Amino acid sequence: MIGKKKRYVQIIIMALLIIGALFAGFPVLWMILSSFKPNAEIFAWPPTWISANFSLHAYMEIFKNPEQIRFFINSYCISMIVVLFTLVISILASYSFSRFDFPGKSVINTIIISVQAVPPITLLIPYLSLMVTLKLFNTYGALILTYMLFTLPYAILMTTGYFNTLPKDLDEAVMIDGGSRFKALWSILVPIAVPGLVSVGMYTFMQAWNEYLFALTLTKTNDMRTVPIGINLLMGQHAYEWNQMMAMSVLGSLPILLLFLFFQRYFIAGMTAGSVKS
């Protein structure tokens, strides 16, 4: 009887998971299918799954438009720079928090945690004023600094947790052989911490790639804007280019999907690594 009950519970859980997956995946499937339809057919009733007028027209329009290509270039450049700077700074800061005791350490940790509790929208106006004062408005620098402000606290906390799992004997072994702490960090600890760093890098890239509010506020010309803004600009005054919006959304989702597919093993390992201190 106990075995049967377990089996029934497993079947129910599996059915619920399948229903949840279908519920979550339906909008994505509809987005992909709509990107291959003519604009007028997207709201046709009854709806069509596979269009008889299947076309790559929406994708071709995007690739023919230099402005839309620029949106992708901007997003890639900004996201990659944010990932690079965030990783370097978080590695140095996390190593300090993990290996040293210094005055104000607990206060700084508290501040870092508190920053994550602040809703980003509350910082919008003061941050805009700051960027204008620094003459960074409508520049890559404004977006890079802004995104780092939001990604660094999480990156530092997570990387610190990962470094805490690595024994201090590794550092001491390098220093006994005449190496410095800097060498111990970059030649020993960082290679071991790759799963955690990949996880932090993926999180950072997703935050920078998908951000909309600050990208809209801190830029004014299309040559500085990113993919989320580019999708929004396809909504015209009298008509919406729905098929192009769907196509651009598909193209905008591909980097995140590919990152997760290629680095899934590291991502899952990195998300759980800092939960137990050795």
Order of alpha helices (4+ residues) and beta strands (2+ residues): alpha-alpha-alpha-alpha-alpha-alpha-alpha-alpha-alpha-alpha-alpha-alpha
